Amino acid sequence: MLVDSHCHLDRVGLAPYDGDFARFMSDTLAKGIDHLLCVSIDLESWPAMVALVEDYPQVSISVGVHPNDRERREPEIDELLRLSRKERVVAIGETGLDYFHGEGELDWQRERFRRHIRAAKTAAMPLIIHTRDARTDTIRIMQEEGADEVGGVMHCFTENWSMAKQALDMGFYVSFSGIITFKNAAELRDVVKQVPMDRLLVETDSPYLAPVPHRGKPNQPIHVRHVADCVAELKGMSFEAIADQTTANFYNCFPLAQRSPSN
C-alpha cells in the first residue's frame, strides 16, 4: 500500500470517471493507495475541498495559501488556527516561497510564509513547504521563525542536496514527485539517493507533474506508484520496502492522520 503525501483532489480531472468523484476514489483506493493528503492552496476554495472529501476517512487535509498568487485572500493567523481545528486537518500549508513565478517586490510572499509558520507553531502542526528558486530565503525564514519546532515536509522537492540537508537538519522530511522520472532530472535523482530512507516521502502533486510514462497528461494519485518505483531503483530496494517505509514516514510526519484499518 502507498500514501500519496500531496495531491489536490479538488482539481483532479474526472473525465475518465464521467465526472463521478465517488468512482474516482473507489478506483484509487482499489489500486493500492491507502491514504491521501489533499492540500489546500487558497481559502476561497477550501470549504468546497473539505466537502468533497468529507466522506472519505482515507483522505486528510491541510489549510493554507500557496505563495504563487498575490490575488488570493491573505490568511490571518487566527483564521488559520480556527480552520486547523476542523476535522482531519493535519498540517498547515502549502506555504513557502516561489521566485520562479514571482515578479517585482516579493515582501508579501515572505510575510505570508512567516504567518503560516507562526500559525503552525501555535497549532503544533507540521508545515507543508513549497519552494522554487528561493533556496536562501526559504531556509533563512524557516530558521528565523523556528520552523524546526514543528517540522513538516519540503514538498515536490526540486532543489539541490545542500538545501535538502539544511531542511533535514531542521527535522523536515523531503518529498519527491514524478519529476524524478524525467530525463532531465539527473541532479535531483542524486538528491533522492542521499536523503535518508526514514525521512523520504513520495507524492504526485496531482493533477500536475505526471510521471513517466504519463508525462504531459493529467496526473492522478494512482501514479504515485511510478514515483515509488523510481525511488526503489535509485535506492536499490524493493518496491515493497519503499512503500512500507514511505507509508510509515507519512504517519510520522503527520501524526494526526488516521491510519486505515489495513495499516
BAFI-3210 file (N, C-alpha, C; in Angstrom, 3 decimals, decimal comma, padded with zeros to 6 digits):
// residues 263
n [1|2|3|4|5|6|7|8|9|10|11|12|13|14|15|16|17|18|19|20|21|22|23|24|25|26|27|28|29|30|31|32|33|34|35|36|37|38|39|40|41|42|43|44|45|46|47|48|49|50|51|52|53|54|55|56|57|58|59|60|61|62|63|64|65|66|67|68|69|70|71|72|73|74|75|76|77|78|79|80|81|82|83|84|85|86|87|88|89|90|91|92|93|94|95|96|97|98|99|100|101|102|103|104|105|106|107|108|109|110|111|112|113|114|115|116|117|118|119|120|121|122|123|124|125|126|127|128|129|130|131|132|133|134|135|136|137|138|139|140|141|142|143|144|145|146|147|148|149|150|151|152|153|154|155|156|157|158|159|160|161|162|163|164|165|166|167|168|169|170|171|172|173|174|175|176|177|178|179|180|181|182|183|184|185|186|187|188|189|190|191|192|193|194|195|196|197|198|199|200|201|202|203|204|205|206|207|208|209|210|211|212|213|214|215|216|217|218|219|220|221|222|223|224|225|226|227|228|229|230|231|232|233|234|235|236|237|238|239|240|241|242|243|244|245|246|247|248|249|250|251|252|253|254|255|256|257|258|259|260|261|262|263]
n.u [000,833|000,374|000,997|-000,181|001,355|000,843|-001,541|-004,059|-007,101|-009,445|-008,953|-008,338|-008,788|-011,854|-012,831|-012,283|-013,901|-016,449|-017,073|-017,605|-016,850|-016,928|-016,586|-014,025|-012,561|-013,069|-011,751|-009,143|-008,509|-008,827|-006,679|-004,493|-003,769|-003,477|-003,849|-004,416|-003,223|-004,877|-004,222|-004,378|-004,609|-005,702|-007,981|-010,467|-011,481|-011,418|-013,621|-015,234|-013,436|-013,092|-015,703|-015,874|-014,266|-015,180|-016,513|-014,635|-012,565|-010,011|-008,703|-006,783|-006,501|-005,166|-004,584|-004,092|-002,388|-001,154|002,055|002,101|000,177|-000,691|-003,184|-004,843|-006,834|-005,473|-004,362|-005,118|-003,478|-005,166|-007,347|-006,241|-005,627|-008,185|-009,390|-007,658|-008,451|-010,504|-012,078|-009,913|-007,891|-004,467|-002,144|-000,390|-000,457|-000,334|002,603|005,199|007,899|008,072|009,973|010,254|007,830|007,169|007,060|008,579|008,410|008,623|008,024|005,533|005,121|007,032|006,159|003,674|004,516|005,890|003,729|002,266|004,085|004,149|001,504|001,465|003,203|001,790|-000,481|000,695|001,282|002,550|004,331|003,680|005,797|006,439|008,892|010,668|013,261|014,177|016,004|017,841|016,357|014,131|015,169|016,363|014,140|012,712|014,522|014,693|012,079|011,714|010,859|011,681|010,603|008,173|008,459|007,861|007,285|009,277|007,875|007,377|010,105|012,703|015,174|018,690|021,154|022,365|020,406|018,411|019,724|019,957|017,255|016,624|018,228|016,771|014,750|012,887|011,001|011,599|010,001|009,317|008,268|006,709|008,597|011,131|011,277|011,736|013,737|015,575|016,249|018,516|020,273|018,519|017,739|020,083|019,943|017,791|019,004|020,611|019,022|018,015|016,355|014,415|013,364|012,037|009,511|006,841|004,958|002,276|001,415|-000,868|-003,287|-000,975|002,292|002,666|004,192|006,701|005,423|003,453|003,822|002,989|000,323|-002,825|-002,352|-002,764|-003,535|-002,999|-000,729|001,406|002,696|004,597|006,465|007,354|008,443|010,609|012,126|012,728|014,405|016,542|017,452|018,138|016,403|013,524|010,259|008,232|009,509|010,053|007,444|006,429|008,165|007,894|005,220|005,154|006,777|005,132|003,041|004,523|005,415|003,014|001,285|-001,392|-002,890|-005,158|-004,657|-005,638|-007,793|-006,347|-003,766]
n.v [-001,195|002,284|005,752|008,795|011,606|014,220|015,870|017,336|016,967|018,244|019,330|017,432|015,863|014,503|013,303|010,654|009,231|009,929|012,281|011,555|011,668|009,803|007,346|007,748|007,856|005,291|003,708|004,631|003,858|001,130|000,475|000,394|002,701|003,870|006,027|009,559|012,875|015,732|018,801|022,194|025,240|027,743|029,935|030,541|028,370|026,411|025,514|024,049|022,081|020,657|019,686|017,996|015,786|014,803|012,405|010,436|008,733|008,039|010,206|012,922|016,438|019,752|023,187|026,296|028,892|029,113|030,254|031,441|033,260|036,539|037,616|036,014|035,657|036,961|035,020|035,329|034,791|033,978|033,009|030,832|029,239|028,753|027,280|025,148|023,561|022,069|018,943|016,339|017,955|018,106|019,506|022,614|024,571|024,390|026,320|028,812|029,867|031,170|032,076|031,707|032,043|034,450|038,018|041,243|043,165|041,144|041,005|040,559|037,872|036,673|037,531|036,279|033,616|033,626|034,059|031,704|029,877|030,776|030,302|027,503|026,789|027,668|026,077|023,644|021,982|020,227|021,666|022,203|022,759|024,692|025,370|027,226|028,206|029,781|029,294|030,311|032,301|030,814|028,864|030,629|032,066|029,944|029,239|031,635|031,892|029,662|027,158|024,591|023,759|022,576|021,105|019,182|018,964|019,287|019,833|018,263|018,342|020,064|021,120|021,479|019,194|020,485|022,260|020,411|019,030|021,030|021,395|018,824|018,808|020,465|018,890|018,244|016,396|015,145|015,329|013,676|013,999|013,099|014,316|013,251|011,180|012,238|012,737|014,842|015,164|014,369|015,415|015,835|013,225|012,308|013,618|012,271|009,810|010,478|011,334|010,271|007,151|007,102|009,599|010,295|010,996|010,207|011,530|012,797|015,341|015,720|017,423|017,765|017,487|014,800|011,601|009,916|006,993|008,792|011,417|014,767|014,378|014,650|014,277|011,675|010,330|007,536|007,283|007,603|005,295|005,039|006,930|005,830|003,456|004,484|005,596|003,239|001,964|003,789|003,656|001,047|-000,835|-002,892|-002,451|-002,940|-002,501|000,225|001,232|000,456|001,863|004,595|004,954|004,586|006,754|008,876|008,842|009,361|011,932|013,310|013,081|013,325|012,245|009,687|006,295|003,789|000,867|-001,233|-000,758]
n.w [000,000|-000,639|000,183|-000,994|-000,520|-001,131|-002,834|-004,975|-004,744|-005,381|-007,776|-009,595|-012,734|-013,731|-015,974|-017,023|-015,357|-015,809|-014,540|-011,939|-008,698|-006,644|-007,979|-008,942|-006,500|-005,518|-007,414|-007,071|-004,416|-004,672|-006,206|-004,581|-003,165|-000,109|001,590|001,370|001,161|000,895|-000,313|000,608|-001,289|-001,313|000,437|-000,517|-002,036|-000,163|001,587|-000,246|-001,033|001,355|001,724|-000,475|000,130|002,510|003,066|003,046|004,944|004,370|003,459|004,359|005,209|004,569|005,579|004,100|002,201|-000,971|-002,218|-004,769|-005,879|-005,651|-005,544|-004,129|-001,175|001,747|004,442|007,856|010,981|013,078|011,642|010,237|012,415|013,472|011,383|011,318|013,361|012,457|011,550|010,551|009,548|009,179|008,831|008,181|005,352|001,661|001,893|001,556|-000,558|-003,856|-006,278|-008,924|-010,276|-009,171|-009,392|-009,382|-006,363|-003,518|-000,840|000,277|-000,183|001,423|003,931|004,062|004,189|006,663|008,367|008,131|009,266|011,895|012,643|012,431|014,483|016,743|016,511|016,771|014,576|011,681|008,863|005,374|002,865|000,055|-002,272|-004,661|-006,650|-004,563|-002,555|-000,529|000,898|001,704|003,519|005,336|006,417|007,525|009,538|011,033|011,950|013,478|012,427|012,811|015,170|014,716|012,381|009,372|005,853|002,926|000,105|-003,124|-003,986|-005,630|-005,523|-004,580|-003,049|-000,894|000,085|000,752|002,796|004,757|005,380|006,311|008,579|010,163|010,924|008,995|006,530|003,201|000,162|-002,885|-006,256|-009,419|-011,002|-010,625|-012,378|-014,840|-017,773|-017,680|-015,036|-013,620|-011,636|-009,531|-009,006|-007,887|-005,457|-004,299|-003,815|-001,672|000,441|003,615|004,182|006,164|006,121|003,859|001,484|-000,838|-003,575|-005,696|-006,441|-007,843|-009,842|-011,331|-012,927|-013,940|-013,796|-015,841|-017,282|-018,063|-018,574|-019,358|-019,429|-017,588|-014,117|-011,609|-008,346|-008,344|-009,816|-008,173|-007,756|-009,788|-009,020|-006,604|-007,606|-009,033|-006,954|-005,597|-007,446|-007,512|-004,901|-004,676|-003,614|-002,817|-004,293|-002,429|000,017|-000,164|-000,318|002,202|003,934|003,187|003,730|006,518|007,164|006,390|008,301|010,543|010,006|009,781|012,296|013,047|011,057|010,216|010,370|008,041|008,453|007,282|007,894]
ca.u [000,000|001,113|000,364|000,128|001,516|000,494|-002,343|-005,130|-008,206|-010,495|-008,530|-008,078|-009,757|-012,716|-013,388|-012,292|-014,904|-017,715|-017,323|-018,073|-015,752|-017,006|-015,951|-012,592|-011,991|-013,145|-010,681|-007,866|-008,282|-008,718|-005,374|-003,415|-003,452|-004,066|-004,185|-004,078|-003,266|-005,418|-003,532|-005,017|-003,807|-006,320|-009,092|-011,726|-011,977|-011,220|-014,850|-015,658|-012,483|-013,431|-016,961|-015,648|-013,590|-015,622|-016,992|-013,527|-011,598|-008,660|-008,176|-006,514|-006,455|-004,368|-005,149|-003,043|-002,473|000,025|002,781|002,189|-000,808|-000,892|-004,595|-005,579|-007,096|-004,413|-004,832|-004,668|-003,091|-006,347|-008,173|-005,558|-005,785|-009,580|-009,622|-006,808|-009,136|-011,534|-011,795|-009,000|-006,779|-003,261|-000,956|-000,534|000,177|001,063|003,115|006,606|008,333|008,209|010,522|010,166|006,630|007,017|007,596|008,616|008,637|008,040|007,906|004,232|005,265|007,800|005,304|002,680|005,226|006,121|002,446|001,946|004,959|003,691|000,264|001,805|003,790|000,728|-001,355|001,510|001,069|003,645|004,207|003,910|006,535|006,716|009,997|011,174|014,198|014,215|016,663|018,411|015,316|013,276|015,859|016,555|012,884|012,447|015,375|014,320|010,757|011,685|010,057|012,137|009,795|007,042|008,847|006,955|007,827|009,616|007,097|007,760|011,435|013,418|016,394|019,917|021,382|022,676|019,159|017,768|020,431|019,575|015,895|016,703|018,814|015,710|013,735|011,898|011,027|011,741|009,075|009,625|007,133|007,020|009,732|012,344|011,271|012,015|015,094|016,458|016,277|019,615|020,770|017,514|017,818|021,213|019,456|016,993|019,926|021,252|018,060|017,834|015,083|013,400|012,927|011,666|008,110|006,507|003,719|002,006|001,029|-001,968|-003,243|000,189|003,580|002,529|005,477|006,865|005,146|002,239|004,216|002,229|-001,097|-003,272|-001,843|-003,698|-002,837|-002,528|000,584|002,471|003,420|005,764|007,446|007,928|009,288|011,856|012,885|013,230|015,550|017,653|017,922|018,494|015,497|012,309|009,106|007,509|010,228|009,831|006,055|006,295|008,918|007,320|003,954|005,497|007,268|003,995|002,336|005,422|005,438|001,673|000,741|-002,835|-003,543|-005,692|-004,341|-006,773|-007,762|-005,363|-002,465]
ca.v [000,000|003,533|007,015|009,968|012,579|015,578|015,935|018,339|016,164|019,112|019,789|016,268|015,694|013,342|012,864|009,187|008,673|010,596|013,326|010,953|011,633|008,546|006,318|008,057|007,444|003,835|003,173|004,996|003,011|-000,256|000,278|000,328|003,963|003,640|007,304|010,708|014,181|016,728|020,004|023,477|026,307|029,047|029,866|030,667|027,061|025,450|024,828|023,060|020,973|019,885|018,989|016,954|014,596|014,536|011,032|009,513|008,791|007,804|011,489|014,009|017,733|020,821|024,523|027,262|029,664|028,930|031,515|031,933|034,227|037,648|037,988|035,182|036,322|036,720|034,388|035,809|033,683|033,498|032,219|029,563|028,447|028,306|026,224|023,988|022,720|021,288|017,513|015,776|018,840|017,528|020,304|023,982|024,759|024,597|027,666|028,864|030,929|030,785|033,212|031,388|032,688|035,759|039,169|042,502|043,133|039,900|041,005|039,982|036,415|036,308|037,742|035,196|032,428|033,771|033,939|030,276|029,213|031,162|029,568|026,098|026,656|027,809|024,913|022,439|021,160|020,298|022,547|021,723|023,889|024,788|026,290|027,173|029,296|030,665|028,451|031,042|032,948|029,797|028,338|031,722|032,331|028,779|029,332|032,808|031,714|028,459|026,099|023,305|023,395|021,738|020,251|019,073|018,384|020,085|019,061|018,308|018,940|020,167|021,888|020,692|018,452|021,414|022,722|019,256|018,750|022,054|021,092|017,617|019,183|021,117|017,895|018,117|015,323|015,616|014,572|013,705|013,800|012,495|014,992|012,421|010,233|012,963|012,527|015,957|015,320|013,551|016,008|015,585|011,802|012,191|014,044|011,151|008,789|010,937|011,553|009,041|006,497|007,382|010,996|010,459|010,784|010,226|012,262|013,062|016,736|015,659|016,865|018,305|016,787|013,354|010,936|008,995|007,164|009,597|012,820|015,579|014,103|014,956|013,334|011,103|009,710|006,165|007,337|007,651|004,022|005,260|007,653|004,848|002,552|005,195|005,657|001,887|001,735|004,646|003,224|-000,354|-001,511|-003,392|-001,561|-003,187|-001,837|001,660|001,502|000,338|002,907|005,919|005,000|004,839|008,129|009,796|008,918|010,014|013,358|013,852|012,149|013,433|011,463|008,436|005,101|002,971|-000,436|-002,140|-000,497]
ca.w [000,000|-000,752|000,539|-001,807|000,557|-001,563|-004,057|-004,957|-005,237|-005,913|-009,099|-010,445|-013,804|-013,531|-017,260|-017,173|-014,442|-016,142|-013,562|-010,687|-007,731|-005,894|-008,814|-008,925|-005,221|-005,438|-008,251|-006,443|-003,249|-005,129|-006,838|-003,602|-002,497|001,209|002,219|000,539|001,805|-000,030|000,166|000,352|-001,898|-001,050|001,377|-001,244|-002,450|000,926|002,030|-001,242|-000,968|002,548|001,470|-001,476|000,664|003,883|003,231|002,830|006,050|003,841|002,998|005,296|004,539|005,170|005,380|003,823|000,965|-001,815|-002,419|-006,145|-006,343|-004,717|-005,513|-003,181|000,098|002,721|005,676|009,155|011,850|013,804|010,736|010,026|013,635|013,558|010,393|011,634|014,353|011,786|011,474|009,555|009,193|009,789|008,520|007,712|004,062|001,404|002,019|001,183|-001,463|-005,257|-007,024|-010,353|-010,774|-008,568|-010,116|-008,641|-004,919|-003,011|000,620|000,637|-000,188|002,612|005,100|004,047|004,653|008,109|009,049|008,188|010,242|013,237|012,900|012,639|015,815|017,732|016,378|016,941|013,389|010,711|007,705|004,013|002,305|-001,374|-002,528|-006,026|-006,946|-003,392|-001,563|000,602|001,695|002,322|004,696|006,301|007,113|008,368|010,716|011,825|012,554|014,306|011,815|013,326|016,336|014,283|011,278|008,238|004,631|001,754|-000,859|-004,540|-003,890|-006,910|-005,303|-004,501|-001,819|000,187|000,685|001,380|004,049|005,730|005,816|007,125|009,862|010,947|011,244|007,938|005,550|001,820|-000,665|-004,309|-007,156|-010,707|-011,642|-010,562|-013,504|-016,079|-018,268|-017,344|-013,581|-013,078|-010,385|-008,494|-008,633|-006,962|-004,146|-003,793|-003,304|-000,442|001,525|004,403|003,895|007,178|006,002|002,456|001,138|-002,263|-003,834|-007,111|-006,701|-008,812|-011,201|-012,015|-012,907|-014,115|-014,027|-016,962|-018,718|-018,265|-018,625|-020,292|-019,248|-016,222|-013,120|-010,652|-007,214|-008,613|-010,452|-007,174|-007,900|-010,644|-008,206|-005,680|-008,396|-009,338|-005,705|-005,331|-008,328|-007,098|-003,583|-004,703|-002,687|-003,451|-004,231|-001,185|001,102|-000,323|000,051|003,656|004,627|002,945|004,458|007,920|007,258|006,294|009,575|011,490|009,675|010,017|013,300|013,188|010,002|010,722|009,596|007,661|009,121|006,681|008,487]
c.u [000,872|000,295|000,788|000,160|001,187|-000,253|-003,434|-006,369|-009,333|-010,144|-008,221|-009,182|-010,548|-013,326|-013,367|-013,347|-016,263|-018,101|-017,719|-016,902|-015,752|-016,354|-014,436|-011,944|-012,010|-012,013|-009,318|-007,545|-008,108|-007,357|-004,213|-002,984|-004,212|-004,540|-003,723|-004,150|-003,658|-005,022|-004,218|-004,068|-004,445|-007,500|-010,443|-012,324|-011,916|-012,514|-015,315|-014,734|-012,807|-014,694|-016,771|-015,136|-014,135|-016,089|-015,877|-012,502|-010,168|-007,995|-008,001|-006,427|-005,525|-005,123|-004,002|-003,258|-001,131|000,739|002,680|001,346|-001,060|-002,369|-005,407|-005,723|-006,031|-004,984|-004,289|-004,364|-004,300|-007,237|-007,545|-005,720|-007,208|-009,849|-008,812|-007,457|-010,250|-011,093|-010,907|-007,974|-005,543|-002,022|-001,360|000,225|-000,729|001,401|004,575|006,911|008,486|008,667|010,509|008,964|006,470|007,673|007,576|008,919|007,902|007,983|006,597|004,316|005,993|006,968|004,230|003,296|005,423|004,823|002,038|002,806|004,507|002,407|000,557|002,377|002,722|-000,189|-000,639|001,256|002,251|003,288|004,389|004,517|006,822|007,866|010,496|012,007|014,299|014,921|017,093|017,330|014,404|013,913|016,019|015,280|012,497|013,259|014,955|013,008|010,646|010,820|010,466|011,336|008,625|007,414|007,802|007,670|008,165|009,007|007,589|009,158|012,150|014,755|017,588|020,078|021,672|021,410|018,430|018,400|020,057|018,161|015,868|017,243|017,819|014,554|012,676|012,086|011,169|010,890|009,383|008,395|007,597|008,172|010,969|012,401|011,616|013,474|016,059|016,622|017,394|020,129|019,796|017,526|019,010|020,825|018,630|017,902|020,492|020,289|017,871|016,443|014,015|012,911|012,416|010,177|007,948|005,146|003,484|001,862|-000,067|-002,836|-002,030|001,322|003,466|003,882|005,504|006,283|003,908|002,558|003,438|000,740|-001,524|-002,830|-002,962|-002,923|-002,323|-001,138|001,721|003,279|004,680|006,862|008,140|008,832|010,643|012,736|013,498|014,464|016,762|018,266|018,387|017,678|014,292|011,207|008,387|008,175|010,034|008,423|005,874|006,961|008,286|005,950|004,199|005,975|006,121|003,316|003,219|005,446|004,117|000,942|-000,769|-003,591|-003,967|-005,317|-005,617|-006,677|-006,706|-003,969|-002,399]
c.v [001,250|004,695|008,056|011,143|014,008|015,515|016,982|017,693|017,006|019,658|018,645|016,134|014,403|012,828|011,345|008,499|009,336|011,626|012,843|010,815|010,331|007,404|006,513|007,563|005,928|003,187|003,439|004,075|001,548|-000,564|000,493|001,637|003,961|004,928|008,420|011,963|015,208|018,101|021,274|024,443|027,683|028,844|029,948|029,309|026,021|024,774|023,766|021,852|020,062|019,068|017,823|015,668|014,142|013,105|009,991|009,635|008,529|009,094|012,436|015,311|018,686|022,127|025,505|027,932|029,605|030,271|032,129|033,162|035,307|037,993|037,109|035,905|035,950|036,079|035,112|034,614|033,114|032,635|030,858|028,658|027,917|027,153|024,972|023,058|021,889|019,829|017,176|016,754|018,353|018,392|021,717|024,117|024,284|026,072|027,647|030,050|030,381|031,999|032,942|032,092|034,113|036,854|040,397|042,285|041,944|039,855|040,382|038,460|035,950|036,483|036,666|033,916|032,484|033,562|032,471|029,549|029,536|030,441|028,102|025,871|026,741|026,590|023,605|021,450|021,291|021,206|021,768|022,890|023,688|025,775|026,106|028,420|030,283|029,967|029,229|031,629|031,934|029,269|029,415|031,979|031,155|028,839|030,483|032,611|030,451|027,350|024,716|022,858|022,490|020,786|020,242|018,502|019,472|019,336|019,285|018,913|018,900|020,880|020,956|020,005|019,382|021,896|021,578|018,965|019,765|021,792|019,849|017,928|019,908|020,162|017,689|016,830|015,956|014,714|014,765|013,327|013,115|013,148|014,103|011,403|010,910|012,781|013,612|016,159|014,517|014,093|015,741|014,122|011,550|012,620|012,925|010,104|009,169|011,147|010,246|008,453|006,809|008,827|011,313|010,147|010,788|010,893|012,345|014,543|016,781|016,921|017,308|017,267|015,266|012,717|010,218|007,649|008,009|011,087|013,568|015,376|014,513|013,868|012,865|010,444|008,302|006,154|007,500|006,353|004,220|006,021|006,677|003,860|003,200|005,297|004,295|001,578|002,536|004,190|001,769|-001,180|-002,036|-002,347|-001,705|-002,491|-000,330|002,028|001,471|001,510|004,285|006,053|005,277|006,272|009,139|009,948|009,484|011,523|014,020|012,965|012,241|012,669|010,110|007,277|004,340|001,620|-001,391|-001,919|-000,942]
c.w [000,000|-000,214|-000,487|-000,845|000,149|-002,885|-003,872|-005,565|-005,819|-007,291|-010,064|-011,493|-013,648|-014,830|-017,422|-016,310|-014,645|-015,088|-012,181|-009,711|-006,937|-006,676|-008,834|-007,633|-005,076|-006,225|-007,628|-005,277|-003,648|-005,732|-005,869|-002,997|-001,177|001,869|001,296|001,394|000,754|000,475|-000,318|-000,347|-001,746|-000,108|000,682|-001,591|-001,331|001,369|001,046|-001,240|000,215|002,319|000,503|-000,855|002,016|004,105|003,147|003,961|005,595|003,364|004,177|004,508|005,270|004,991|005,190|002,482|000,249|-002,052|-003,805|-006,446|-005,310|-004,560|-004,568|-001,849|001,116|003,980|006,903|010,045|012,574|012,914|010,464|011,240|013,773|012,604|010,709|012,645|013,743|011,661|010,282|009,006|009,933|009,588|008,119|006,395|002,934|001,433|001,602|000,298|-002,874|-006,048|-008,529|-010,980|-010,255|-009,395|-009,209|-007,172|-004,308|-001,486|001,076|000,709|001,066|003,883|005,191|004,590|006,168|008,892|009,177|009,218|011,669|013,607|013,198|014,029|016,904|017,716|016,673|015,810|012,440|009,537|006,410|003,249|000,827|-001,544|-003,954|-006,297|-005,796|-002,234|-000,325|001,491|002,369|003,600|005,756|007,100|007,998|009,657|011,626|012,572|013,408|013,755|012,316|014,545|015,959|013,155|010,180|007,042|003,625|000,578|-002,290|-004,692|-005,237|-006,753|-005,109|-003,147|-000,652|000,874|001,382|002,738|005,125|006,260|006,700|008,518|010,762|011,234|010,189|007,138|004,164|000,941|-002,140|-005,119|-008,429|-011,438|-011,640|-011,687|-014,828|-016,487|-017,818|-015,844|-012,924|-011,747|-009,236|-008,064|-007,718|-005,551|-003,511|-003,158|-001,939|000,721|002,297|004,194|004,936|007,141|004,593|002,264|-000,375|-002,424|-005,334|-007,417|-007,766|-008,697|-012,015|-012,043|-013,007|-014,427|-015,372|-016,516|-019,027|-018,411|-019,716|-020,214|-017,835|-015,251|-012,197|-009,518|-007,494|-009,243|-009,454|-007,211|-008,741|-009,897|-007,261|-006,409|-008,693|-008,092|-005,395|-006,177|-007,877|-005,779|-003,574|-003,733|-003,462|-003,374|-002,897|-000,007|001,041|000,101|001,562|004,374|004,426|003,605|005,929|008,103|007,237|007,642|010,686|011,272|010,036|011,030|013,492|012,118|010,553|009,816|009,248|008,357|008,576|007,233|009,939]
res [m|l|v|d|s|h|c|h|l|d|r|v|g|l|a|p|y|d|g|d|f|a|r|f|m|s|d|t|l|a|k|g|i|d|h|l|l|c|v|s|i|d|l|e|s|w|p|a|m|v|a|l|v|e|d|y|p|q|v|s|i|s|v|g|v|h|p|n|d|r|e|r|r|e|p|e|i|d|e|l|l|r|l|s|r|k|e|r|v|v|a|i|g|e|t|g|l|d|y|f|h|g|e|g|e|l|d|w|q|r|e|r|f|r|r|h|i|r|a|a|k|t|a|a|m|p|l|i|i|h|t|r|d|a|r|t|d|t|i|r|i|m|q|e|e|g|a|d|e|v|g|g|v|m|h|c|f|t|e|n|w|s|m|a|k|q|a|l|d|m|g|f|y|v|s|f|s|g|i|i|t|f|k|n|a|a|e|l|r|d|v|v|k|q|v|p|m|d|r|l|l|v|e|t|d|s|p|y|l|a|p|v|p|h|r|g|k|p|n|q|p|i|h|v|r|h|v|a|d|c|v|a|e|l|k|g|m|s|f|e|a|i|a|d|q|t|t|a|n|f|y|n|c|f|p|l|a|q|r|s|p|s|n]
***
